[in-house]
Amino acid sequence: MLEKRNDIRNVAIIAHVDHGKTTLVDALLHQNGVFRENQEVEDRVMDSNAIERERGITILSKNTAISYKNHKINIVDTPGHADFGGEVERVLKMVDGVVLIVDAFEGPMPQTKFVLGKAMELDLPVVVCVNKIDRPEARPDEVVDMVLELLMDLGASDEQIDCPFVFASARSGYASLDPKVQGTDMQPLLDTVIEHIPAPEGDPEAPMQMLISTIDYNDFVGRIGVGKVSNGVIKVNQQVVLCNHHDKDKLIKTKISKLYTYNGLKRVEVNEATIGDIVAVSGIPEIHIGDTICAPEQVEAIPFQKISDPTIAMYFMVNDSPLAGQEGKYITSRHIRERLFRELNTDVSLRVEETDTADCFKVSGRGELHLSVLIENMRREGYEFAVSKAEVLYKTDERGKKLEPMEIAYIDVPDEFTGTVIQKLTQRKGELAGMSPMNGGTTRLEFNIPSRGLIGYRNEFMTDTKGNGILNTSFDGYGPFKGELTYRPTGSLIAFEAGEAITYGLYNAQERGTLFIGPGTKVYSGMVIGQSPKTEDIEINVCKTKKLTNTRSSSADEALRLVPPKVMSLEQCMDFIDTDELLEVTPESLRIRKKILDPLLRKRASFRK
């Protein structure tokens, strides 16, 4: 018989990137006494991964729990970036409702629509939290109307449209039910969650059933499955069967060796858990996301939605440049293969395929950011490898027509730059779908554009708008192929010989374009050392020294002044490389190089093209 667990609420926090999800969880943990009075706590404590902390974004969904008025509230903090949408999709199966956070100035953004749409598909009740209410330009009343319009656009039911609104400043740690009244703490939000998010339901007497929604990995205990107990009671040392809704052949008999629940930021070991509890299970090496753990007497898999397919792919390969193996710890194809397949343990949106050659792997993901985070993680772990230009994954329809992934790009930009942005995106096969003025002299542009038209555009966009533009994109399905596209109108400056870059050689080279390297940098023939303003590549000898003569003049020996080189980040390098180039990634360096290093063979290949 179905029962409700009234002492538990399971809720996910969803929002567009940078609307304050992780900061809100911080405020709830602080006010709940999770930390000691004198304990030093970093901001955004849930972003535990080094890259998350540096970039100020959430990449992996995290679990935490707080106690409030005799209720245990399990909270899942989710990512806001479209590239990590797979994380959001699967976590929603674990909760009974969502808190949707919306910025009090920006209002609903593309990713708000995406995550809210996923919650609507699962028919989850929504509590809307209008955050950053203390911003000087906040406009809460307008934002409430915008959220209601969005709910209607997404086909929400009457109950979902009647959702409660709470107004908060996560950074200042207060919430209120009235935007004009400043609250004192987060209590109004917690009261609203307990009142409007339903208690989990299940049959405690039925055979045990639990769907795995997240996988954690730990070097000591291996894979850890996290999920919600749907029916029955799960106990330590219990014999169970692992099965999967999409893989009927998967039936593995195993045993629960350890069981944990969440309390604050800690995992607490327990002996048993029942319906509605979010628990972590260790000791099952074959466990995957989407698997169901069930009692042997009734093996029945819980349905689990298919994660959306990747839209973009890159080739990861063994580094074979003349400087290979000097800086990395793991450099062989076996190391790279092992690491990529290990990533599949925790990342459901990623695909790794082997190619015709043992030294090269095709890695597909949800976007450039998704793949760049993987590259950065591998680099920090001591891996050395090379990657190709990101390419989109095409499909064909029933009539054999080529289809490509399309995106909707929402761009908020100061009025003076709208002309440049429209011109650039039109060149990249974008179509302007809407244009509306906003507060403070900015305009919102809406473009339908192929995904490949956005590859390599973000850095150019930042330069064109002097850092004042905001670009958000959302995947919009597949559409007809829009025709060929040139990624980069300019050529590269290429090193002519191997050696060390010398000031004299660089001084002569800087007149030919923008340099990426300074004196003392090791170079090799075929390595890209800068950007040429012309369309063709230019080969330059930067190792050239000045010929010494016995004549001296007062001006000849004046110090040669070099323009500081343009130092590019990993994303900028990924954006810059062209289809005939590779990015060499080591723990210490990022080098761009031509795929074919030999100048003669490179010329022949370009003629054949």
N, C-alpha and C positions, 0 to 999 in steps of 0.2 A: 504494500500500500504506500502511495506517495506521501511523503511528509515534508514539511518546511523546516529548515534550520534557522530559526529566527535570530539566533545569536551571531550569525555570520552575514557579511555582505562582501561580494566579490565584484570589484569595479576596475575598469581600465580607464586610464587618463589619455584622451586622444586630442590632437590639435595639429594645426599647421606648424611648421618649423619656427622656432623662436617666439612662440606665443606664451611660453612660461610653464610648460608641463613639469619639468624637473624642478624648477624653483618652487612650484606649488607643493610638490611632494616634500621638499626640504622643510617648508613652513609647517606642514602637518606633522612631520617627524619631530621637529624642534618643540612644538607645542604639546606633543604627546609624551614628553619626557623620555624620549628614546636616548637622548644624549645627557650626560652628567652636566651639572651647572658649569663646572670648570673645564669641560672637555673642549679641545680645539677641534672645530669641524670645518672642513672646506665647504665653499659654496657648491651647489649642485652635487651633493654627496652621492646621488644615484649614478652619475656619470663616472664610473670607476675606471674605465679604460683610458689609457694615456691619450689616445687620439681624440676621444670624446672630450676630454678636459681641455686639450689644446684648441680644438675647433669650436667648442661650445655647442656641440650637437649631440643628440642621442643616437646611437647606432644600434644597440641591442636592447630589447625590452627587458626590464628588470622587475623582480617581485619584492614587495615589502609588505609589512602588516602593522596595523596600530590597533590599540584597544581604546574604545570610547563608549561610555555609558553601557557597560556590560555587553557590548558588541565587539566582535573582532572584524575589522575592515581590512580585507586583503586588497592591496593596491598594485596594479601593474602599470609601470611607466613605459610608454611606447615611443618609438621614433617618430619624427614629423616629416622626414625627407621621403619623397616618392621612391627613391632608390632602395629604401629599406621597408617598402610597403609589405613585403612578405612577412616581416616581423609582426606588423599590426594585424594582418589577416588571420594569422593562426592563434594569436593571443586572445582574440575576441571570443573564441570557442570556450575559453576558460572562465569567462565572467558572466554576470547576470545583468549588467548595465554599464553605461559609460558616462564619464564626466567629460563633456566637450568644452575645451577652453578656447576662447576667442579673444583676440586683442581688442581692447576698448577703442582703439583708433583705427587699426587696419580693417577690422571686421573679418568676415569669412574669406579665406584665401583658397587657392586651388587644392591644397592638400587637406584643408578642412572638409571640402566637398568629398574628396576621395575617402577619407577615414570615416566620415559620417555616413557615406553611402554604404560602406562595408557593415557598419553597425545596423543600418536600416535593413539590409538583406537578412541579417540574423534576428530582426525584430527585437532589438535590445532597447529598453527604455533609456532616455537621455536626460541628464541634468546639465544645463548650460551654465558655464561659469565665465562671465565677462571679466577678463583679467586686465591688469595695468590700468585700473580705474583712476589711479593717481597721476596718470600722464597729463601734462597741461592741455594737450589737444584731444583728450578723450571725448568720445561722443556716444555714450552708452545707449541712449534711446534709439539712435539711428542703427546702431549695431544689433540691438534686439530685433528691430524690424528686418534687417538683412538676414539674420539667422532664421527667422520665421519664414521668410521668402525662400531661403535655401531648403528648409524642411519641406515646404510645399513642392518645390521643384523636384525633390527626391522622392516624392510620392509618400510622404509620411502618413501614418494613421492618425486618427483624431487624438488618441492617447499621447502619441509622440509629439504632436503639435502643441498639446497642453502642457509641455514640459516646464518644470520650474526654472527660473533664472536666478542666479546668485551673482553678486558683484564683488570683485575681490582685488586686492593688491598682494600678490604672492610675495613680492620682495619685502613689503612692509609687514606681511604676516597678518592681514585681517580680511574678513569677508562680511558682507551685509546683504540684506534682502532688498534694500533700497539704494539706488546709486547716489542719492543725495546725502545719505547718512553714512558717516565713516564708522566702520566696525572696530572692535577692539581685539578680536582674535578670529580663528578659523571655524569657530563653533557653528555659525549658521550654515556653512557648507556641509559639515559633517552631519548636522541634524537633517538637512535636505537629502543627503545620500541615504541615511537610514530610513527616512520616510518614503522616498520615491523609488529606490532601487529594490527590487523584490529579493526576498531571501532565497537561497538556493534550495532546489527541490530534488528529492530522490527517494528511493526505497531502501532504508537501512537494513531490512530483513532479506532483500534480494541478493543473488550472487554478485560478488564484487566486480565493478566496472570502472575504468579510469582512462581517459584519453590524454595522451602525451602531447602537449602544445608547444613546449620549449625544451631544448636540450642544452645543458650546461656541460662544460668539460673541465676536468680537474686532473692534473698529472698523478695525484695520489690514488684517487678512486675511479678514474676513467670517466665514462659517460654518466651523466645524471639527468634523469627524465623528470620534467616538471609538468604537473597537470592537476585537474580537479577531479575528486572522487564523485562519480555520478550516482552510483548505487552501491549498497553493501558497506562492508568494513574492510579496510586493508591493514594487514598486520605484518610485523617483522617475522621472517622465516616462513611466511606463507608460500605454498606452491601456487604458481600462477601460469597462465598461458599468454604469450604475446601474439597478437594478430593485427591485421591491417585491412581497412575497408577497401582500399584500392589494389591490394595485393593478396588475393584469396589464398595463395599457396603459403603465405607466411604464417606458420604455426610453431612457436618455439616454447617448449616447457622450461620454466626457470623458477627462481626463488627470490623473494624480496630480502636482501641482506641488510639494508639500512633504510630508514624512513625519517624524513625531516619535515617540519612545518616552519613557517616564517614568523619571526617576532622582531619587529623593527628591521634592522639590516642583517640580522643574524639568522642562520639556519639552526633550528633547535631539534635535536634528535628525539623522536617519539617512538612508542611501541605500536601504536595503531592510530588510524584516522578514519573518519566516516563521511557521509555525504556532505558536499559543500566545502570540504577542506581542500585548500590548495597545498599539495605536498610535493616533495622532491624524493625520488627513488634512486638509490645507487646500487651497483653490483650487477647490472644487466648490460653486458657489452654490445648486444645486438639491437639495443633500443634506438628507435628513430622517431622523428616528429611525425605525428599522424597515427602512430601505433596505439592500440588499445591493450591495456593490461586487464585480463579478466580471470575470474575463477574457473578452474578446469571443468567444473560441472556444467557451466553454460558459457561456451565460447561464442561471443557475439561482438563484432567490431562496431565502434561508434562511427557514423559517417563523418568525414573530414573533408572540407573543401579543398579542391586542387589549388595549389599556389599558382599565381599568374606566371606565364612563361617569360624568360629573359628576352630583352629586346636588343642587346648590344653584346659584341664579342671581341675578344683580343686574343692574340697568340702569345703564350708565355714560353720562352725557349732558353736553352742553355746559352750562356754568354760565350761567344767565340771570338771576341775582339782581341787585338794584340795585348791589351791590358787585363785580360780575363784571369780570374783566380788570385789576384793580388790583394783584394780587400775583403772578400766574402769568406764565410766559414763553411757554408753549404753551397756547393757549386755544380754538383753533378745532376743528371736528369733524374736519377733515383731519388735524390733529396727533394727536388722540386715536385716530382710526381707525388711523393709521400705527403708533402706539406699541402698541396692543392686538394688531394683527396681527403685529408684530415679536416680541411675547412668545410667540406660537405657535411661533417658531423653536426655542425651548429648553424649553418647557413642554408636555409631551404630554397632561397631564390637563386642560388648559384648552380651552374652546370659545368662540369669538367669533362672534356672528351679527349681521348688520345688520337693522334693524327698518324699519317703514314710513316713519319719519322719518330724514332724513340725520344728525340731531344726536344720535341715541340708539343704543346698541349693547347687546345682551344678552350678558353674559359669564357663563359657567357654569364652576364648579370643584368641587373635592372637599369643600369645607367653608369655614366663615367665615375660618379662619386662612389658608387658601390664597389667598382673594381679598383679605384685608386686607394680606398681604405685597405683592401686586401694587399695591394702592392706595398703600401706603407708598413703594414704589420709585418709582412715577410722580410722587408728590408731591415726593420729593427731587430728581427730575430736572427740576423746574420746571413740571410740568403742573398745570392748574387745571380742575376738572370737578365734576360732582355725581353722587352715586350713590343708588340707591333701597334700600329695606329688602331684605335677602336673603330669597329665597323658595325653597321646595323645588321640585324638578322631579317632577311626577306622571307616572304611566304608567297605561294601562288594560289589563286582561287580555282573554282571548279573549271572555269574556261581557260585555265593556264596563264592568266594575266598575272604579272608581277605586282605584289603588294609590299608596302614598306610601313614601318611603325610611324605613326603621326603623334604629334603632341600639341597641346594648347599651351601657348606661352602668354603669361600675364606680366605686363611690364609697367611698373610705376616709375616715371621718369620726369625730371624738370622740363618744362615746356621748351626751353631753348635746345634740348637735345632730341626732341621727337623726330625731326626730319632725318637726322643721321641714322637713328635706330630703325626707322621705317625703311630707309634706303638699303641698309645692310641686310635686314631680314628679308626684304623682297628679293635681293640678289641670291639669298640662300633658299629660295623657293617658298618663302613664307607668304601667307595671304592675310591681309589685315581684316579682322572680323568685327572689330569694335574699337571705339575710341571715346573715352569720356573724361571730362575735366574733374580733378579732385581738389581738395583743400590745398592751400599754400603753393599755388603755381605749379602743380604737377598734373600730369595726364596719365591715365591708365590706358594702355594699348592691349588689345587681345589679338593674338596671331594664331592661325592654324599653320603648322610648319612640320616638315618631316624631321624625325629625330636626328638624322645625319646632318641636317641644316644647323643644328645647335651644337654639334661636336666642334670643339675649338672656338666657340663664340663667346663664352663667358668672360674671358680675359679681355678680349677686344671690346666687349660691352662695357666693362669697368673703365677702360681707357676712354672710350667715346663719351661716357657720361660723367667723367672725372670722379668716379666712385660714388656718385649720388643716385644711381639707378638701382631698382630692385627687380630681379628677374625670377619668376617662378614658373615652373612647368608642370604639366600633368599629362600622363599618357592617355591617348585618345583613340586607341585601337589601331587597326591597319587600314591604309587607304591606297589608292592606285599610285604606282611609281611615278615620281615627278620629273624624271629625267636626270641627266648627269649634272654633277656639281663639283666645282673646284674648291678644295678645302682651304688652300692658301695661295693668294695671288703672288706672293714673293718667293724668291729662291733662297738657297742656303749658302753661307760661306763655308768652304770645306778645306780642312788642313791637307796640305800637299805631301808632307812627309812626316815620318815619326820623329819624336824628340821632345824637347821642352820648349814651351813658348817663351820667346825673348822679347823684351821691351821694344827693341828696334823693329822686329818683324811685326809686332802688334801695332806699332805706331803707323806703319804703312798700311796695315790691314784695316784700321778703324775708319779710314777714308772711304772704304768700299761698302760699309754697312755697320750694323750694330753687333758688337762682340759679346759673346757669352763667357769668355775666359779671360783671366789676367796672366801676368808674367809668372813663370815657374810652373804652369800647368802642364802635365804630361799630355801629349797629343799623338795621334797616329794618322796615317793616310786614310782618308775616307771619313774622318770624324768631323761632325758639324761644329764649327766654332763660333758661328754667328748667323745673322739674318741679312740677306742681301736685299736692297730696295728694288732690284730688278726681278723679272720673272724667272730668269735662268740662274742656275747655280754657278758660283765662282770659286775656283780653286786658288788657295793662297798659301804661301810659305811663311808661317809665323815663327819658324825656328831660325830664320835668316839673321846672321849677325852682321854688324857693320864692318866693312873692309877697312883695316887700319892703314893709314899712309903716314909718311913722315912730315907731311905739311900740317900745320896747325893754324886755325883762324879763331878769332875771339868768339864768333857766334856758333861755330860748328859743334862745340862741345856743350852747348846749353842743354840742360836736362830735357829729355823728351817727355811731353805731357800726354798721359793716356786718359781717355774718358773712362770712368769706372764701368766695368762690364755689367751687363744685365744678368743678374743672378735669378734663375727661374725655379719656382717650386715644382713639386712633382706634378700637380695638376696643370701648371703652365707648360711643362715639358710635354705632357700627354696631349695637350691641346695643340702645341706647336708642330709636333712631328707630322710628316706627310706620309702617304701610303708607301713610298719607296725608302722610308727610314725606320730605324728602330730606336728604342730608348733603352740604354744600358743602365740597369739599376743595381747598385751595390750599397752596402751599409754606409759607405762614406761619400759616394759620388753619384751624380746623375749625368750621364753623357749621351748626347744624341749622335747617331752615326748613320751612314748610308747602309742599306741592306747589303749592297755589293761594294766592298771596300776598294777593289782595284779600279782605277780610273778608266782604263781601257775597256774592261768588261762592262763597266757602268755605261759608257758611251754606246757600246754595241746594243745593250739592253734597251736604252732609250730610243735608238733608231728602230729597233724591232717594234716598239710600241707604236 
